[in-house]
């Protein structure tokens, strides 16, 4: 039995108006991985934060990466931790 709670948090800066990006990313993850997740939480913050955390593990942090995440990379990171055998369809394909 897995000890993972399958809880995903998207932390975003409300003053920077990152809420639209956060909700869009949450929607993308729920469409693709909704059966794998038990909860997706949007957590407002400040100081330019935008991070994605799965069960306490930071998958992406805008400050350390210097950019926003691509949905594909977050989907793959979540899938790799929760259901590695799962096919993400077009999100798994690489372009020449």
Phi and psi restraints in degrees (range 20) as a CNS / XPLOR table:
assign (resid 1 and name C) (resid 2 and name N)
       (resid 2 and name CA) (resid 2 and name C) 1.0 -77.3 20.0 2
assign (resid 2 and name N) (resid 2 and name CA)
       (resid 2 and name C) (resid 3 and name N) 1.0 143.5 20.0 2
assign (resid 2 and name C) (resid 3 and name N)
       (resid 3 and name CA) (resid 3 and name C) 1.0 -92.1 20.0 2
assign (resid 3 and name N) (resid 3 and name CA)
       (resid 3 and name C) (resid 4 and name N) 1.0 0.0 20.0 2
assign (resid 3 and name C) (resid 4 and name N)
       (resid 4 and name CA) (resid 4 and name C) 1.0 -72.3 20.0 2
assign (resid 4 and name N) (resid 4 and name CA)
       (resid 4 and name C) (resid 5 and name N) 1.0 134.9 20.0 2
assign (resid 4 and name C) (resid 5 and name N)
       (resid 5 and name CA) (resid 5 and name C) 1.0 -86.9 20.0 2
assign (resid 5 and name N) (resid 5 and name CA)
       (resid 5 and name C) (resid 6 and name N) 1.0 -13.8 20.0 2
assign (resid 5 and name C) (resid 6 and name N)
       (resid 6 and name CA) (resid 6 and name C) 1.0 61.4 20.0 2
assign (resid 6 and name N) (resid 6 and name CA)
       (resid 6 and name C) (resid 7 and name N) 1.0 38.1 20.0 2
assign (resid 6 and name C) (resid 7 and name N)
       (resid 7 and name CA) (resid 7 and name C) 1.0 -100.5 20.0 2
assign (resid 7 and name N) (resid 7 and name CA)
       (resid 7 and name C) (resid 8 and name N) 1.0 124.3 20.0 2
assign (resid 7 and name C) (resid 8 and name N)
       (resid 8 and name CA) (resid 8 and name C) 1.0 -110.7 20.0 2
assign (resid 8 and name N) (resid 8 and name CA)
       (resid 8 and name C) (resid 9 and name N) 1.0 132.8 20.0 2
assign (resid 8 and name C) (resid 9 and name N)
       (resid 9 and name CA) (resid 9 and name C) 1.0 -116.9 20.0 2
assign (resid 9 and name N) (resid 9 and name CA)
       (resid 9 and name C) (resid 10 and name N) 1.0 135.8 20.0 2
assign (resid 9 and name C) (resid 10 and name N)
       (resid 10 and name CA) (resid 10 and name C) 1.0 -115.6 20.0 2
assign (resid 10 and name N) (resid 10 and name CA)
       (resid 10 and name C) (resid 11 and name N) 1.0 111.1 20.0 2
assign (resid 10 and name C) (resid 11 and name N)
       (resid 11 and name CA) (resid 11 and name C) 1.0 -94.8 20.0 2
assign (resid 11 and name N) (resid 11 and name CA)
       (resid 11 and name C) (resid 12 and name N) 1.0 129.7 20.0 2
assign (resid 11 and name C) (resid 12 and name N)
       (resid 12 and name CA) (resid 12 and name C) 1.0 -140.5 20.0 2
assign (resid 12 and name N) (resid 12 and name CA)
       (resid 12 and name C) (resid 13 and name N) 1.0 153.4 20.0 2
assign (resid 12 and name C) (resid 13 and name N)
       (resid 13 and name CA) (resid 13 and name C) 1.0 -84.1 20.0 2
assign (resid 13 and name N) (resid 13 and name CA)
       (resid 13 and name C) (resid 14 and name N) 1.0 117.2 20.0 2
assign (resid 13 and name C) (resid 14 and name N)
       (resid 14 and name CA) (resid 14 and name C) 1.0 -74.5 20.0 2
assign (resid 14 and name N) (resid 14 and name CA)
       (resid 14 and name C) (resid 15 and name N) 1.0 -33.2 20.0 2
assign (resid 14 and name C) (resid 15 and name N)
       (resid 15 and name CA) (resid 15 and name C) 1.0 -67.5 20.0 2
assign (resid 15 and name N) (resid 15 and name CA)
       (resid 15 and name C) (resid 16 and name N) 1.0 -29.6 20.0 2
assign (resid 15 and name C) (resid 16 and name N)
       (resid 16 and name CA) (resid 16 and name C) 1.0 -84.3 20.0 2
assign (resid 16 and name N) (resid 16 and name CA)
       (resid 16 and name C) (resid 17 and name N) 1.0 -2.9 20.0 2
assign (resid 16 and name C) (resid 17 and name N)
       (resid 17 and name CA) (resid 17 and name C) 1.0 62.5 20.0 2
assign (resid 17 and name N) (resid 17 and name CA)
       (resid 17 and name C) (resid 18 and name N) 1.0 39.7 20.0 2
assign (resid 17 and name C) (resid 18 and name N)
       (resid 18 and name CA) (resid 18 and name C) 1.0 -81.5 20.0 2
assign (resid 18 and name N) (resid 18 and name CA)
       (resid 18 and name C) (resid 19 and name N) 1.0 3.4 20.0 2
assign (resid 18 and name C) (resid 19 and name N)
       (resid 19 and name CA) (resid 19 and name C) 1.0 -61.5 20.0 2
assign (resid 19 and name N) (resid 19 and name CA)
       (resid 19 and name C) (resid 20 and name N) 1.0 -37.2 20.0 2
assign (resid 19 and name C) (resid 20 and name N)
       (resid 20 and name CA) (resid 20 and name C) 1.0 -65.3 20.0 2
assign (resid 20 and name N) (resid 20 and name CA)
       (resid 20 and name C) (resid 21 and name N) 1.0 -41.4 20.0 2
assign (resid 20 and name C) (resid 21 and name N)
       (resid 21 and name CA) (resid 21 and name C) 1.0 -64.9 20.0 2
assign (resid 21 and name N) (resid 21 and name CA)
       (resid 21 and name C) (resid 22 and name N) 1.0 -41.4 20.0 2
assign (resid 21 and name C) (resid 22 and name N)
       (resid 22 and name CA) (resid 22 and name C) 1.0 -64.8 20.0 2
assign (resid 22 and name N) (resid 22 and name CA)
       (resid 22 and name C) (resid 23 and name N) 1.0 -43.9 20.0 2
assign (resid 22 and name C) (resid 23 and name N)
       (resid 23 and name CA) (resid 23 and name C) 1.0 -69.6 20.0 2
assign (resid 23 and name N) (resid 23 and name CA)
       (resid 23 and name C) (resid 24 and name N) 1.0 -35.9 20.0 2
assign (resid 23 and name C) (resid 24 and name N)
       (resid 24 and name CA) (resid 24 and name C) 1.0 -64.8 20.0 2
assign (resid 24 and name N) (resid 24 and name CA)
       (resid 24 and name C) (resid 25 and name N) 1.0 -43.7 20.0 2
assign (resid 24 and name C) (resid 25 and name N)
       (resid 25 and name CA) (resid 25 and name C) 1.0 -64.2 20.0 2
assign (resid 25 and name N) (resid 25 and name CA)
       (resid 25 and name C) (resid 26 and name N) 1.0 -41.2 20.0 2
assign (resid 25 and name C) (resid 26 and name N)
       (resid 26 and name CA) (resid 26 and name C) 1.0 -59.9 20.0 2
assign (resid 26 and name N) (resid 26 and name CA)
       (resid 26 and name C) (resid 27 and name N) 1.0 -43.4 20.0 2
assign (resid 26 and name C) (resid 27 and name N)
       (resid 27 and name CA) (resid 27 and name C) 1.0 -61.3 20.0 2
assign (resid 27 and name N) (resid 27 and name CA)
       (resid 27 and name C) (resid 28 and name N) 1.0 -46.1 20.0 2
assign (resid 27 and name C) (resid 28 and name N)
       (resid 28 and name CA) (resid 28 and name C) 1.0 -58.3 20.0 2
assign (resid 28 and name N) (resid 28 and name CA)
       (resid 28 and name C) (resid 29 and name N) 1.0 -44.1 20.0 2
assign (resid 28 and name C) (resid 29 and name N)
       (resid 29 and name CA) (resid 29 and name C) 1.0 -67.8 20.0 2
assign (resid 29 and name N) (resid 29 and name CA)
       (resid 29 and name C) (resid 30 and name N) 1.0 -39.3 20.0 2
assign (resid 29 and name C) (resid 30 and name N)
       (resid 30 and name CA) (resid 30 and name C) 1.0 -67.7 20.0 2
assign (resid 30 and name N) (resid 30 and name CA)
       (resid 30 and name C) (resid 31 and name N) 1.0 -38.3 20.0 2
assign (resid 30 and name C) (resid 31 and name N)
       (resid 31 and name CA) (resid 31 and name C) 1.0 -64.0 20.0 2
assign (resid 31 and name N) (resid 31 and name CA)
       (resid 31 and name C) (resid 32 and name N) 1.0 -42.9 20.0 2
assign (resid 31 and name C) (resid 32 and name N)
       (resid 32 and name CA) (resid 32 and name C) 1.0 -85.3 20.0 2
assign (resid 32 and name N) (resid 32 and name CA)
       (resid 32 and name C) (resid 33 and name N) 1.0 -36.0 20.0 2
assign (resid 32 and name C) (resid 33 and name N)
       (resid 33 and name CA) (resid 33 and name C) 1.0 -129.3 20.0 2
assign (resid 33 and name N) (resid 33 and name CA)
       (resid 33 and name C) (resid 34 and name N) 1.0 19.4 20.0 2
assign (resid 33 and name C) (resid 34 and name N)
       (resid 34 and name CA) (resid 34 and name C) 1.0 -56.0 20.0 2
assign (resid 34 and name N) (resid 34 and name CA)
       (resid 34 and name C) (resid 35 and name N) 1.0 -32.7 20.0 2
assign (resid 34 and name C) (resid 35 and name N)
       (resid 35 and name CA) (resid 35 and name C) 1.0 -73.9 20.0 2
assign (resid 35 and name N) (resid 35 and name CA)
       (resid 35 and name C) (resid 36 and name N) 1.0 -18.1 20.0 2
assign (resid 35 and name C) (resid 36 and name N)
       (resid 36 and name CA) (resid 36 and name C) 1.0 -93.4 20.0 2
assign (resid 36 and name N) (resid 36 and name CA)
       (resid 36 and name C) (resid 37 and name N) 1.0 -20.0 20.0 2
assign (resid 36 and name C) (resid 37 and name N)
       (resid 37 and name CA) (resid 37 and name C) 1.0 -102.5 20.0 2
assign (resid 37 and name N) (resid 37 and name CA)
       (resid 37 and name C) (resid 38 and name N) 1.0 142.7 20.0 2
assign (resid 37 and name C) (resid 38 and name N)
       (resid 38 and name CA) (resid 38 and name C) 1.0 -96.2 20.0 2
assign (resid 38 and name N) (resid 38 and name CA)
       (resid 38 and name C) (resid 39 and name N) 1.0 -21.2 20.0 2
assign (resid 38 and name C) (resid 39 and name N)
       (resid 39 and name CA) (resid 39 and name C) 1.0 -158.8 20.0 2
assign (resid 39 and name N) (resid 39 and name CA)
       (resid 39 and name C) (resid 40 and name N) 1.0 141.0 20.0 2
assign (resid 39 and name C) (resid 40 and name N)
       (resid 40 and name CA) (resid 40 and name C) 1.0 -125.4 20.0 2
assign (resid 40 and name N) (resid 40 and name CA)
       (resid 40 and name C) (resid 41 and name N) 1.0 118.4 20.0 2
assign (resid 40 and name C) (resid 41 and name N)
       (resid 41 and name CA) (resid 41 and name C) 1.0 -113.7 20.0 2
assign (resid 41 and name N) (resid 41 and name CA)
       (resid 41 and name C) (resid 42 and name N) 1.0 136.1 20.0 2
assign (resid 41 and name C) (resid 42 and name N)
       (resid 42 and name CA) (resid 42 and name C) 1.0 -102.6 20.0 2
assign (resid 42 and name N) (resid 42 and name CA)
       (resid 42 and name C) (resid 43 and name N) 1.0 120.0 20.0 2
assign (resid 42 and name C) (resid 43 and name N)
       (resid 43 and name CA) (resid 43 and name C) 1.0 -117.3 20.0 2
assign (resid 43 and name N) (resid 43 and name CA)
       (resid 43 and name C) (resid 44 and name N) 1.0 108.2 20.0 2
assign (resid 43 and name C) (resid 44 and name N)
       (resid 44 and name CA) (resid 44 and name C) 1.0 -68.0 20.0 2
assign (resid 44 and name N) (resid 44 and name CA)
       (resid 44 and name C) (resid 45 and name N) 1.0 142.0 20.0 2
assign (resid 44 and name C) (resid 45 and name N)
       (resid 45 and name CA) (resid 45 and name C) 1.0 -142.5 20.0 2
assign (resid 45 and name N) (resid 45 and name CA)
       (resid 45 and name C) (resid 46 and name N) 1.0 -152.8 20.0 2
assign (resid 45 and name C) (resid 46 and name N)
       (resid 46 and name CA) (resid 46 and name C) 1.0 -149.5 20.0 2
assign (resid 46 and name N) (resid 46 and name CA)
       (resid 46 and name C) (resid 47 and name N) 1.0 -173.8 20.0 2
assign (resid 46 and name C) (resid 47 and name N)
       (resid 47 and name CA) (resid 47 and name C) 1.0 60.7 20.0 2
assign (resid 47 and name N) (resid 47 and name CA)
       (resid 47 and name C) (resid 48 and name N) 1.0 32.8 20.0 2
assign (resid 47 and name C) (resid 48 and name N)
       (resid 48 and name CA) (resid 48 and name C) 1.0 76.8 20.0 2
assign (resid 48 and name N) (resid 48 and name CA)
       (resid 48 and name C) (resid 49 and name N) 1.0 15.8 20.0 2
assign (resid 48 and name C) (resid 49 and name N)
       (resid 49 and name CA) (resid 49 and name C) 1.0 -68.1 20.0 2
assign (resid 49 and name N) (resid 49 and name CA)
       (resid 49 and name C) (resid 50 and name N) 1.0 140.9 20.0 2
assign (resid 49 and name C) (resid 50 and name N)
       (resid 50 and name CA) (resid 50 and name C) 1.0 -155.6 20.0 2
assign (resid 50 and name N) (resid 50 and name CA)
       (resid 50 and name C) (resid 51 and name N) 1.0 105.1 20.0 2
assign (resid 50 and name C) (resid 51 and name N)
       (resid 51 and name CA) (resid 51 and name C) 1.0 -139.2 20.0 2
assign (resid 51 and name N) (resid 51 and name CA)
       (resid 51 and name C) (resid 52 and name N) 1.0 157.5 20.0 2
assign (resid 51 and name C) (resid 52 and name N)
       (resid 52 and name CA) (resid 52 and name C) 1.0 -123.6 20.0 2
assign (resid 52 and name N) (resid 52 and name CA)
       (resid 52 and name C) (resid 53 and name N) 1.0 125.3 20.0 2
assign (resid 52 and name C) (resid 53 and name N)
       (resid 53 and name CA) (resid 53 and name C) 1.0 -128.8 20.0 2
assign (resid 53 and name N) (resid 53 and name CA)
       (resid 53 and name C) (resid 54 and name N) 1.0 129.1 20.0 2
assign (resid 53 and name C) (resid 54 and name N)
       (resid 54 and name CA) (resid 54 and name C) 1.0 -115.8 20.0 2
assign (resid 54 and name N) (resid 54 and name CA)
       (resid 54 and name C) (resid 55 and name N) 1.0 116.1 20.0 2
assign (resid 54 and name C) (resid 55 and name N)
       (resid 55 and name CA) (resid 55 and name C) 1.0 49.3 20.0 2
assign (resid 55 and name N) (resid 55 and name CA)
       (resid 55 and name C) (resid 56 and name N) 1.0 42.6 20.0 2
assign (resid 55 and name C) (resid 56 and name N)
       (resid 56 and name CA) (resid 56 and name C) 1.0 86.4 20.0 2
assign (resid 56 and name N) (resid 56 and name CA)
       (resid 56 and name C) (resid 57 and name N) 1.0 -7.7 20.0 2
assign (resid 56 and name C) (resid 57 and name N)
       (resid 57 and name CA) (resid 57 and name C) 1.0 -98.3 20.0 2
assign (resid 57 and name N) (resid 57 and name CA)
       (resid 57 and name C) (resid 58 and name N) 1.0 122.2 20.0 2
assign (resid 57 and name C) (resid 58 and name N)
       (resid 58 and name CA) (resid 58 and name C) 1.0 -74.3 20.0 2
assign (resid 58 and name N) (resid 58 and name CA)
       (resid 58 and name C) (resid 59 and name N) 1.0 118.4 20.0 2
assign (resid 58 and name C) (resid 59 and name N)
       (resid 59 and name CA) (resid 59 and name C) 1.0 -90.1 20.0 2
assign (resid 59 and name N) (resid 59 and name CA)
       (resid 59 and name C) (resid 60 and name N) 1.0 -28.9 20.0 2
assign (resid 59 and name C) (resid 60 and name N)
       (resid 60 and name CA) (resid 60 and name C) 1.0 -156.7 20.0 2
assign (resid 60 and name N) (resid 60 and name CA)
       (resid 60 and name C) (resid 61 and name N) 1.0 138.2 20.0 2
assign (resid 60 and name C) (resid 61 and name N)
       (resid 61 and name CA) (resid 61 and name C) 1.0 -136.2 20.0 2
assign (resid 61 and name N) (resid 61 and name CA)
       (resid 61 and name C) (resid 62 and name N) 1.0 119.2 20.0 2
assign (resid 61 and name C) (resid 62 and name N)
       (resid 62 and name CA) (resid 62 and name C) 1.0 -58.2 20.0 2
assign (resid 62 and name N) (resid 62 and name CA)
       (resid 62 and name C) (resid 63 and name N) 1.0 -38.1 20.0 2
assign (resid 62 and name C) (resid 63 and name N)
       (resid 63 and name CA) (resid 63 and name C) 1.0 -64.5 20.0 2
assign (resid 63 and name N) (resid 63 and name CA)
       (resid 63 and name C) (resid 64 and name N) 1.0 -45.1 20.0 2
assign (resid 63 and name C) (resid 64 and name N)
       (resid 64 and name CA) (resid 64 and name C) 1.0 -77.0 20.0 2
assign (resid 64 and name N) (resid 64 and name CA)
       (resid 64 and name C) (resid 65 and name N) 1.0 -28.0 20.0 2
assign (resid 64 and name C) (resid 65 and name N)
       (resid 65 and name CA) (resid 65 and name C) 1.0 -87.8 20.0 2
assign (resid 65 and name N) (resid 65 and name CA)
       (resid 65 and name C) (resid 66 and name N) 1.0 -23.6 20.0 2
assign (resid 65 and name C) (resid 66 and name N)
       (resid 66 and name CA) (resid 66 and name C) 1.0 75.5 20.0 2
assign (resid 66 and name N) (resid 66 and name CA)
       (resid 66 and name C) (resid 67 and name N) 1.0 18.8 20.0 2
assign (resid 66 and name C) (resid 67 and name N)
       (resid 67 and name CA) (resid 67 and name C) 1.0 -163.0 20.0 2
assign (resid 67 and name N) (resid 67 and name CA)
       (resid 67 and name C) (resid 68 and name N) 1.0 172.4 20.0 2
assign (resid 67 and name C) (resid 68 and name N)
       (resid 68 and name CA) (resid 68 and name C) 1.0 -86.7 20.0 2
assign (resid 68 and name N) (resid 68 and name CA)
       (resid 68 and name C) (resid 69 and name N) 1.0 156.1 20.0 2
assign (resid 68 and name C) (resid 69 and name N)
       (resid 69 and name CA) (resid 69 and name C) 1.0 -77.6 20.0 2
assign (resid 69 and name N) (resid 69 and name CA)
       (resid 69 and name C) (resid 70 and name N) 1.0 150.9 20.0 2
assign (resid 69 and name C) (resid 70 and name N)
       (resid 70 and name CA) (resid 70 and name C) 1.0 -84.5 20.0 2
assign (resid 70 and name N) (resid 70 and name CA)
       (resid 70 and name C) (resid 71 and name N) 1.0 137.7 20.0 2
assign (resid 70 and name C) (resid 71 and name N)
       (resid 71 and name CA) (resid 71 and name C) 1.0 -53.4 20.0 2
assign (resid 71 and name N) (resid 71 and name CA)
       (resid 71 and name C) (resid 72 and name N) 1.0 -39.3 20.0 2
assign (resid 71 and name C) (resid 72 and name N)
       (resid 72 and name CA) (resid 72 and name C) 1.0 -57.2 20.0 2
assign (resid 72 and name N) (resid 72 and name CA)
       (resid 72 and name C) (resid 73 and name N) 1.0 -44.8 20.0 2
assign (resid 72 and name C) (resid 73 and name N)
       (resid 73 and name CA) (resid 73 and name C) 1.0 -69.0 20.0 2
assign (resid 73 and name N) (resid 73 and name CA)
       (resid 73 and name C) (resid 74 and name N) 1.0 -34.0 20.0 2
assign (resid 73 and name C) (resid 74 and name N)
       (resid 74 and name CA) (resid 74 and name C) 1.0 -72.0 20.0 2
assign (resid 74 and name N) (resid 74 and name CA)
       (resid 74 and name C) (resid 75 and name N) 1.0 -42.6 20.0 2
assign (resid 74 and name C) (resid 75 and name N)
       (resid 75 and name CA) (resid 75 and name C) 1.0 -57.8 20.0 2
assign (resid 75 and name N) (resid 75 and name CA)
       (resid 75 and name C) (resid 76 and name N) 1.0 -45.4 20.0 2
assign (resid 75 and name C) (resid 76 and name N)
       (resid 76 and name CA) (resid 76 and name C) 1.0 -65.2 20.0 2
assign (resid 76 and name N) (resid 76 and name CA)
       (resid 76 and name C) (resid 77 and name N) 1.0 -41.0 20.0 2
assign (resid 76 and name C) (resid 77 and name N)
       (resid 77 and name CA) (resid 77 and name C) 1.0 -64.4 20.0 2
assign (resid 77 and name N) (resid 77 and name CA)
       (resid 77 and name C) (resid 78 and name N) 1.0 -42.4 20.0 2
assign (resid 77 and name C) (resid 78 and name N)
       (resid 78 and name CA) (resid 78 and name C) 1.0 -67.0 20.0 2
assign (resid 78 and name N) (resid 78 and name CA)
       (resid 78 and name C) (resid 79 and name N) 1.0 -47.7 20.0 2
assign (resid 78 and name C) (resid 79 and name N)
       (resid 79 and name CA) (resid 79 and name C) 1.0 -57.2 20.0 2
assign (resid 79 and name N) (resid 79 and name CA)
       (resid 79 and name C) (resid 80 and name N) 1.0 -45.2 20.0 2
assign (resid 79 and name C) (resid 80 and name N)
       (resid 80 and name CA) (resid 80 and name C) 1.0 -59.6 20.0 2
assign (resid 80 and name N) (resid 80 and name CA)
       (resid 80 and name C) (resid 81 and name N) 1.0 -29.5 20.0 2
assign (resid 80 and name C) (resid 81 and name N)
       (resid 81 and name CA) (resid 81 and name C) 1.0 -89.2 20.0 2
assign (resid 81 and name N) (resid 81 and name CA)
       (resid 81 and name C) (resid 82 and name N) 1.0 -32.1 20.0 2
assign (resid 81 and name C) (resid 82 and name N)
       (resid 82 and name CA) (resid 82 and name C) 1.0 -103.1 20.0 2
assign (resid 82 and name N) (resid 82 and name CA)
       (resid 82 and name C) (resid 83 and name N) 1.0 -34.1 20.0 2
assign (resid 82 and name C) (resid 83 and name N)
       (resid 83 and name CA) (resid 83 and name C) 1.0 -152.0 20.0 2
assign (resid 83 and name N) (resid 83 and name CA)
       (resid 83 and name C) (resid 84 and name N) 1.0 70.1 20.0 2
assign (resid 83 and name C) (resid 84 and name N)
       (resid 84 and name CA) (resid 84 and name C) 1.0 -56.4 20.0 2
assign (resid 84 and name N) (resid 84 and name CA)
       (resid 84 and name C) (resid 85 and name N) 1.0 -24.8 20.0 2
assign (resid 84 and name C) (resid 85 and name N)
       (resid 85 and name CA) (resid 85 and name C) 1.0 -82.3 20.0 2
assign (resid 85 and name N) (resid 85 and name CA)
       (resid 85 and name C) (resid 86 and name N) 1.0 -9.1 20.0 2
assign (resid 85 and name C) (resid 86 and name N)
       (resid 86 and name CA) (resid 86 and name C) 1.0 -72.6 20.0 2
assign (resid 86 and name N) (resid 86 and name CA)
       (resid 86 and name C) (resid 87 and name N) 1.0 135.3 20.0 2
assign (resid 86 and name C) (resid 87 and name N)
       (resid 87 and name CA) (resid 87 and name C) 1.0 -90.1 20.0 2
assign (resid 87 and name N) (resid 87 and name CA)
       (resid 87 and name C) (resid 88 and name N) 1.0 128.7 20.0 2
assign (resid 87 and name C) (resid 88 and name N)
       (resid 88 and name CA) (resid 88 and name C) 1.0 -95.7 20.0 2
assign (resid 88 and name N) (resid 88 and name CA)
       (resid 88 and name C) (resid 89 and name N) 1.0 9.8 20.0 2
assign (resid 88 and name C) (resid 89 and name N)
       (resid 89 and name CA) (resid 89 and name C) 1.0 62.6 20.0 2
assign (resid 89 and name N) (resid 89 and name CA)
       (resid 89 and name C) (resid 90 and name N) 1.0 -126.0 20.0 2
assign (resid 89 and name C) (resid 90 and name N)
       (resid 90 and name CA) (resid 90 and name C) 1.0 -62.5 20.0 2
assign (resid 90 and name N) (resid 90 and name CA)
       (resid 90 and name C) (resid 91 and name N) 1.0 -23.3 20.0 2
assign (resid 90 and name C) (resid 91 and name N)
       (resid 91 and name CA) (resid 91 and name C) 1.0 -74.1 20.0 2
assign (resid 91 and name N) (resid 91 and name CA)
       (resid 91 and name C) (resid 92 and name N) 1.0 -12.6 20.0 2
assign (resid 91 and name C) (resid 92 and name N)
       (resid 92 and name CA) (resid 92 and name C) 1.0 -95.7 20.0 2
assign (resid 92 and name N) (resid 92 and name CA)
       (resid 92 and name C) (resid 93 and name N) 1.0 -16.5 20.0 2
assign (resid 92 and name C) (resid 93 and name N)
       (resid 93 and name CA) (resid 93 and name C) 1.0 -75.8 20.0 2
assign (resid 93 and name N) (resid 93 and name CA)
       (resid 93 and name C) (resid 94 and name N) 1.0 142.0 20.0 2
assign (resid 93 and name C) (resid 94 and name N)
       (resid 94 and name CA) (resid 94 and name C) 1.0 -104.9 20.0 2
assign (resid 94 and name N) (resid 94 and name CA)
       (resid 94 and name C) (resid 95 and name N) 1.0 148.4 20.0 2
assign (resid 94 and name C) (resid 95 and name N)
       (resid 95 and name CA) (resid 95 and name C) 1.0 -100.0 20.0 2
assign (resid 95 and name N) (resid 95 and name CA)
       (resid 95 and name C) (resid 96 and name N) 1.0 139.1 20.0 2
